[in-house]
Amino acid sequence: MREGVIIARGYTNTPGCDHAEAMALRQVHGDLRDASAFVTLEPCSFHGRTPSCAKALVQRRIGRVFVGILDPHPRNQGAGIDILRAAGIPVLTGILEDEVRHDLAPYLFGKNTRDATTE
């Protein structure tokens, strides 16, 4: 988002394909110091089947990041936030946390949305 206008959107694709951040970053050019990223799930910190989204946001010089929930993946759990903050990017977590946790529960915590509140 730049000056209150959505400039790109993304969503996580099937395993091995782009995460939401990578999809959105491909839609805009140049550095993004004057833009904010709003993400439901903490950007990934590690290179697995896809490159690190946190590092991609740093490379593109995103201005700030608003995060719904931290990624419960054992290799992440705050590490993506740490990468962003170490690069001097302001990060605010917990944006619409209850709603995000409920919506992502089937994907992150199993089929039962109740599991999301006990993790």
C-alpha positions in Angstrom: 0.0 0.0 0.0 1.3 3.4 -0.9 -0.5 6.6 0.2 -3.6 4.7 1.0 -3.8 2.9 -2.3 -3.3 -0.8 -2.8 -0.4 -1.2 -5.3 -0.1 -5.0 -5.4 -1.8 -8.1 -4.0 -0.7 -11.7 -3.6 -1.6 -15.0 -2.1 0.3 -18.1 -1.3 0.2 -20.7 -4.0 0.8 -24.4 -4.0 3.9 -25.7 -2.3 7.0 -24.8 -4.3 5.3 -21.8 -5.9 5.3 -18.1 -4.9 4.3 -17.0 -1.5 2.0 -13.9 -1.3 4.9 -11.5 -0.8 6.8 -12.7 -3.8 3.7 -12.5 -6.0 2.9 -8.9 -4.8 6.6 -7.8 -5.2 6.6 -8.9 -8.8 3.7 -6.4 -9.5 5.7 -3.3 -8.5 9.1 -2.0 -9.5 11.9 -0.2 -7.7 12.4 0.2 -4.0 9.4 0.5 -1.7 10.5 2.8 1.1 7.3 4.7 0.8 5.1 1.6 0.8 3.7 -0.7 3.5 3.1 -4.4 3.3 0.1 -5.9 5.1 0.5 -9.7 5.5 -1.7 -12.2 7.2 1.2 -14.5 8.1 4.8 -13.5 9.1 7.1 -13.5 6.1 9.2 -16.6 5.9 12.8 -16.3 7.1 14.4 -19.3 5.3 14.9 -20.5 1.8 13.1 -23.8 1.4 11.1 -24.6 -1.7 11.0 -20.8 -2.3 13.3 -18.0 -1.3 12.8 -16.1 2.0 10.0 -13.6 1.8 11.5 -11.5 4.7 14.7 -11.2 2.8 12.9 -10.2 -0.4 11.1 -7.4 1.5 14.4 -6.2 2.8 16.0 -6.2 -0.6 13.1 -4.2 -2.0 13.4 -1.8 0.9 9.8 -2.0 2.0 8.9 0.9 4.3 7.0 -1.0 7.0 5.3 -4.3 7.5 2.0 -5.0 9.3 1.6 -8.7 10.3 -1.5 -10.6 11.4 0.2 -13.6 13.1 3.6 -15.1 13.6 4.3 -18.2 11.5 4.1 -21.3 13.7 6.5 -23.2 11.5 9.4 -24.3 13.7 12.0 -22.7 11.3 10.2 -19.3 11.5 8.4 -18.4 14.7 9.5 -14.8 14.7 12.7 -15.2 12.6 11.1 -13.4 9.7 10.2 -10.5 11.9 13.8 -10.4 13.3 15.2 -10.2 9.7 12.9 -7.2 8.9 13.7 -5.4 12.2 17.4 -6.0 11.8 17.2 -4.2 8.5 15.6 -1.3 10.2 12.1 -2.0 8.9 9.3 -1.1 11.4 7.1 -4.1 12.0 3.8 -4.2 13.8 2.3 -7.6 14.7 -1.1 -8.8 15.8 -3.1 -6.9 13.1 -6.6 -8.5 13.1 -4.9 -11.5 14.9 -8.1 -13.3 15.9 -9.6 -13.1 12.4 -6.3 -14.2 10.8 -5.8 -17.1 13.2 -9.4 -18.3 12.5 -9.0 -18.0 8.8 -5.6 -19.7 8.6 -6.3 -22.4 11.2 -7.2 -25.1 8.7 -3.9 -24.6 6.8 -1.6 -24.0 9.8 -3.1 -25.8 12.7 -5.1 -28.6 11.2 -8.8 -28.8 10.3 -10.2 -27.7 13.6 -10.2 -23.9 14.1 -10.2 -24.5 17.8 -6.6 -25.8 17.4 -5.5 -22.3 16.4 -6.2 -20.9 19.8 -4.3 -23.6 21.7 -1.0 -23.5 19.7 
